Amino acid sequence: MISTPAKTFEEPYLARCRRCGASRRVSASTLSGGGPPCLACDGLHFDASDPHRVYLFHFAEFGVFKTGITNAGGDSRLRAHAARGGRLLEIITVRDRAAAHQIEQTVLKQFRAWPGGMTEEQFPQIGWTECWDERGGRARLAATAVAHYFARVDRAGLPA
């Protein structure tokens, strides 16, 4: 959550984490480039250039799919979703956080017409915003990653 808007994309602004309430100064440029949203939640040793994973869970109890990203070094988020009744359907590893974020956002845009109707109580850590109704269909993460890569090649004429 932005507390004090910045005038430029590169200028740091005061922000407060919606998950833990911690404050920090960060630029939109840093966040869009894969920087950690929150140093407290995402860890001080977070390295956006390390491999990250994009995952897809199905929560039959709620009738929703959920996508998200996590670093490749830990499974605590995956275990937490499984403990809440989620079934892991697919997981892919990509080169860095920025690539994972792009794939996640592409999937969420694809299913935005099918809101999941979840709440913060059901999915903490902003997870309720990463869900969609199962009637919208299942995402295919690997296919999305490949399509995204080739779309970038076609637009630019050279591999990114």
Short mmCIF file of the C-alpha atoms (twelve columns), coordinates in Angstrom:
data_MODEL
# 
_entry.id   MODEL 
# 
loop_
_atom_site.group_PDB 
_atom_site.id 
_atom_site.type_symbol 
_atom_site.label_atom_id 
_atom_site.label_alt_id 
_atom_site.label_comp_id 
_atom_site.label_asym_id 
_atom_site.label_seq_id 
_atom_site.Cartn_x 
_atom_site.Cartn_y 
_atom_site.Cartn_z 
_atom_site.pdbx_PDB_model_num 
ATOM 1   C CA . MET A 1   0.000   0.000   0.000   1 
ATOM 2   C CA . ILE A 2   1.438   3.363   -0.995  1 
ATOM 3   C CA . SER A 3   1.438   5.876   1.840   1 
ATOM 4   C CA . THR A 4   3.122   8.766   0.042   1 
ATOM 5   C CA . PRO A 5   3.001   8.672   -3.775  1 
ATOM 6   C CA . ALA A 6   6.212   9.355   -5.688  1 
ATOM 7   C CA . LYS A 7   6.476   11.815  -8.563  1 
ATOM 8   C CA . THR A 8   8.463   9.497   -10.809 1 
ATOM 9   C CA . PHE A 9   8.818   5.778   -11.457 1 
ATOM 10  C CA . GLU A 10  12.347  5.804   -10.017 1 
ATOM 11  C CA . GLU A 11  11.694  7.952   -6.941  1 
ATOM 12  C CA . PRO A 12  11.270  5.983   -3.700  1 
ATOM 13  C CA . TYR A 13  8.003   6.435   -1.848  1 
ATOM 14  C CA . LEU A 14  6.837   5.489   1.613   1 
ATOM 15  C CA . ALA A 15  4.914   2.208   1.506   1 
ATOM 16  C CA . ARG A 16  3.336   -0.041  4.127   1 
ATOM 17  C CA . CYS A 17  3.133   -3.815  3.706   1 
ATOM 18  C CA . ARG A 18  -0.462  -5.086  3.570   1 
ATOM 19  C CA . ARG A 19  0.673   -8.404  5.068   1 
ATOM 20  C CA . CYS A 20  2.668   -7.385  8.145   1 
ATOM 21  C CA . GLY A 21  2.319   -3.593  8.374   1 
ATOM 22  C CA . ALA A 22  6.071   -2.868  8.034   1 
ATOM 23  C CA . SER A 23  7.043   0.429   6.406   1 
ATOM 24  C CA . ARG A 24  9.793   1.027   3.871   1 
ATOM 25  C CA . ARG A 25  10.868  3.418   1.156   1 
ATOM 26  C CA . VAL A 26  10.865  1.758   -2.275  1 
ATOM 27  C CA . SER A 27  10.494  2.839   -5.895  1 
ATOM 28  C CA . ALA A 28  8.009   1.470   -8.397  1 
ATOM 29  C CA . SER A 29  11.028  0.744   -10.588 1 
ATOM 30  C CA . THR A 30  12.507  -1.531  -7.904  1 
ATOM 31  C CA . LEU A 31  9.242   -3.409  -7.424  1 
ATOM 32  C CA . SER A 32  8.503   -3.849  -11.130 1 
ATOM 33  C CA . GLY A 33  12.066  -5.098  -11.634 1 
ATOM 34  C CA . GLY A 34  11.479  -7.943  -9.203  1 
ATOM 35  C CA . GLY A 35  12.556  -6.341  -5.937  1 
ATOM 36  C CA . PRO A 36  11.005  -7.747  -2.757  1 
ATOM 37  C CA . PRO A 37  7.701   -6.112  -1.855  1 
ATOM 38  C CA . CYS A 38  8.479   -6.329  1.864   1 
ATOM 39  C CA . LEU A 39  11.854  -6.919  3.468   1 
ATOM 40  C CA . ALA A 40  10.220  -8.271  6.623   1 
ATOM 41  C CA . CYS A 41  7.914   -10.772 4.875   1 
ATOM 42  C CA . ASP A 42  10.162  -11.676 1.974   1 
ATOM 43  C CA . GLY A 43  13.344  -11.785 4.004   1 
ATOM 44  C CA . LEU A 44  16.424  -9.635  4.173   1 
ATOM 45  C CA . HIS A 45  18.348  -12.319 2.284   1 
ATOM 46  C CA . PHE A 46  15.871  -12.256 -0.585  1 
ATOM 47  C CA . ASP A 47  17.640  -12.173 -3.945  1 
ATOM 48  C CA . ALA A 48  15.377  -11.279 -6.861  1 
ATOM 49  C CA . SER A 49  17.956  -12.646 -9.292  1 
ATOM 50  C CA . ASP A 50  17.767  -16.160 -7.815  1 
ATOM 51  C CA . PRO A 51  15.491  -18.746 -9.461  1 
ATOM 52  C CA . HIS A 52  11.839  -18.516 -8.437  1 
ATOM 53  C CA . ARG A 53  8.857   -20.784 -8.888  1 
ATOM 54  C CA . VAL A 54  5.320   -20.178 -10.086 1 
ATOM 55  C CA . TYR A 55  2.759   -22.581 -8.656  1 
ATOM 56  C CA . LEU A 56  -0.851  -23.546 -9.247  1 
ATOM 57  C CA . PHE A 57  -3.100  -24.982 -6.540  1 
ATOM 58  C CA . HIS A 58  -6.699  -26.133 -6.665  1 
ATOM 59  C CA . PHE A 59  -8.864  -25.637 -3.574  1 
ATOM 60  C CA . ALA A 60  -11.881 -27.901 -4.130  1 
ATOM 61  C CA . GLU A 61  -13.536 -26.755 -0.886  1 
ATOM 62  C CA . PHE A 62  -13.743 -23.190 -2.223  1 
ATOM 63  C CA . GLY A 63  -14.031 -24.047 -5.917  1 
ATOM 64  C CA . VAL A 64  -11.014 -21.919 -6.846  1 
ATOM 65  C CA . PHE A 65  -7.600  -22.140 -8.428  1 
ATOM 66  C CA . LYS A 66  -4.749  -20.123 -6.929  1 
ATOM 67  C CA . THR A 67  -1.468  -19.123 -8.473  1 
ATOM 68  C CA . GLY A 68  1.500   -17.550 -6.772  1 
ATOM 69  C CA . ILE A 69  5.254   -17.225 -6.702  1 
ATOM 70  C CA . THR A 70  7.872   -18.341 -4.235  1 
ATOM 71  C CA . ASN A 71  11.634  -18.488 -4.191  1 
ATOM 72  C CA . ALA A 72  13.193  -21.765 -5.208  1 
ATOM 73  C CA . GLY A 73  14.891  -22.145 -1.833  1 
ATOM 74  C CA . GLY A 74  11.922  -22.981 0.359   1 
ATOM 75  C CA . ASP A 75  8.629   -24.817 0.359   1 
ATOM 76  C CA . SER A 76  6.926   -23.257 3.389   1 
ATOM 77  C CA . ARG A 77  4.347   -21.414 1.263   1 
ATOM 78  C CA . LEU A 78  3.557   -24.597 -0.669  1 
ATOM 79  C CA . ARG A 79  3.199   -26.575 2.565   1 
ATOM 80  C CA . ALA A 80  0.903   -23.873 4.000   1 
ATOM 81  C CA . HIS A 81  -1.423  -24.079 0.988   1 
ATOM 82  C CA . ALA A 82  -1.459  -27.878 1.136   1 
ATOM 83  C CA . ALA A 83  -2.273  -27.723 4.865   1 
ATOM 84  C CA . ARG A 84  -5.300  -25.517 4.002   1 
ATOM 85  C CA . GLY A 85  -6.605  -28.203 1.645   1 
ATOM 86  C CA . GLY A 86  -4.959  -27.115 -1.593  1 
ATOM 87  C CA . ARG A 87  -3.750  -29.638 -4.135  1 
ATOM 88  C CA . LEU A 88  -0.599  -28.669 -6.010  1 
ATOM 89  C CA . LEU A 89  -1.283  -29.104 -9.736  1 
ATOM 90  C CA . GLU A 90  1.760   -27.556 -11.352 1 
ATOM 91  C CA . ILE A 91  4.980   -25.795 -10.456 1 
ATOM 92  C CA . ILE A 92  7.612   -24.332 -12.756 1 
ATOM 93  C CA . THR A 93  10.995  -22.814 -12.005 1 
ATOM 94  C CA . VAL A 94  12.066  -19.677 -13.856 1 
ATOM 95  C CA . ARG A 95  15.255  -17.629 -13.930 1 
ATOM 96  C CA . ASP A 96  14.299  -14.899 -11.426 1 
ATOM 97  C CA . ARG A 97  11.508  -13.164 -9.499  1 
ATOM 98  C CA . ALA A 98  10.715  -10.759 -12.344 1 
ATOM 99  C CA . ALA A 99  10.038  -13.650 -14.743 1 
ATOM 100 C CA . ALA A 100 7.905   -15.415 -12.127 1 
ATOM 101 C CA . HIS A 101 5.935   -12.233 -11.503 1 
ATOM 102 C CA . GLN A 102 5.310   -11.747 -15.237 1 
ATOM 103 C CA . ILE A 103 3.981   -15.279 -15.633 1 
ATOM 104 C CA . GLU A 104 1.799   -14.957 -12.524 1 
ATOM 105 C CA . GLN A 105 0.342   -11.663 -13.763 1 
ATOM 106 C CA . THR A 106 -0.291  -13.116 -17.235 1 
ATOM 107 C CA . VAL A 107 -2.250  -15.986 -15.675 1 
ATOM 108 C CA . LEU A 108 -4.247  -13.666 -13.415 1 
ATOM 109 C CA . LYS A 109 -5.162  -11.422 -16.361 1 
ATOM 110 C CA . GLN A 110 -6.267  -14.481 -18.318 1 
ATOM 111 C CA . PHE A 111 -8.794  -15.392 -15.586 1 
ATOM 112 C CA . ARG A 112 -9.825  -11.967 -14.271 1 
ATOM 113 C CA . ALA A 113 -13.346 -12.462 -15.675 1 
ATOM 114 C CA . TRP A 114 -13.755 -15.321 -13.170 1 
ATOM 115 C CA . PRO A 115 -13.247 -13.754 -9.695  1 
ATOM 116 C CA . GLY A 116 -12.748 -16.268 -6.937  1 
ATOM 117 C CA . GLY A 117 -14.653 -14.310 -4.299  1 
ATOM 118 C CA . MET A 118 -12.138 -15.211 -1.602  1 
ATOM 119 C CA . THR A 119 -11.381 -13.129 1.483   1 
ATOM 120 C CA . GLU A 120 -8.257  -12.194 3.396   1 
ATOM 121 C CA . GLU A 121 -9.318  -14.533 6.193   1 
ATOM 122 C CA . GLN A 122 -9.424  -17.484 3.768   1 
ATOM 123 C CA . PHE A 123 -6.140  -16.618 2.030   1 
ATOM 124 C CA . PRO A 124 -3.758  -14.428 4.065   1 
ATOM 125 C CA . GLN A 125 -0.714  -12.634 2.626   1 
ATOM 126 C CA . ILE A 126 -2.739  -11.156 -0.254  1 
ATOM 127 C CA . GLY A 127 -3.445  -14.667 -1.552  1 
ATOM 128 C CA . TRP A 128 -7.154  -13.966 -2.049  1 
ATOM 129 C CA . THR A 129 -6.230  -11.661 -4.956  1 
ATOM 130 C CA . GLU A 130 -4.502  -14.540 -6.781  1 
ATOM 131 C CA . CYS A 131 -7.547  -16.825 -7.030  1 
ATOM 132 C CA . TRP A 132 -10.203 -17.388 -9.652  1 
ATOM 133 C CA . ASP A 133 -13.365 -19.472 -9.881  1 
ATOM 134 C CA . GLU A 134 -12.693 -23.006 -11.109 1 
ATOM 135 C CA . ARG A 135 -15.429 -22.593 -13.729 1 
ATOM 136 C CA . GLY A 136 -13.023 -20.286 -15.561 1 
ATOM 137 C CA . GLY A 137 -10.729 -23.232 -16.228 1 
ATOM 138 C CA . ARG A 138 -7.277  -24.362 -15.229 1 
ATOM 139 C CA . ALA A 139 -4.154  -22.378 -16.048 1 
ATOM 140 C CA . ARG A 140 -1.225  -24.058 -17.783 1 
ATOM 141 C CA . LEU A 141 1.875   -22.480 -16.283 1 
ATOM 142 C CA . ALA A 142 4.490   -24.085 -18.520 1 
ATOM 143 C CA . ALA A 143 2.529   -23.206 -21.665 1 
ATOM 144 C CA . THR A 144 2.068   -19.642 -20.415 1 
ATOM 145 C CA . ALA A 145 5.806   -19.333 -19.756 1 
ATOM 146 C CA . VAL A 146 6.684   -20.598 -23.247 1 
ATOM 147 C CA . ALA A 147 4.067   -18.380 -24.916 1 
ATOM 148 C CA . HIS A 148 5.300   -15.359 -22.954 1 
ATOM 149 C CA . TYR A 149 8.906   -15.999 -23.956 1 
ATOM 150 C CA . PHE A 150 8.096   -16.413 -27.652 1 
ATOM 151 C CA . ALA A 151 5.800   -13.386 -27.618 1 
ATOM 152 C CA . ARG A 152 8.757   -11.326 -26.383 1 
ATOM 153 C CA . VAL A 153 10.979  -12.732 -29.136 1 
ATOM 154 C CA . ASP A 154 8.372   -11.935 -31.815 1 
ATOM 155 C CA . ARG A 155 7.886   -8.351  -30.618 1 
ATOM 156 C CA . ALA A 156 11.543  -7.503  -30.293 1 
ATOM 157 C CA . GLY A 157 12.953  -9.677  -33.049 1 
ATOM 158 C CA . LEU A 158 15.672  -10.935 -30.688 1 
ATOM 159 C CA . PRO A 159 15.548  -13.133 -27.581 1 
ATOM 160 C CA . ALA A 160 15.089  -11.101 -24.417 1 
# 
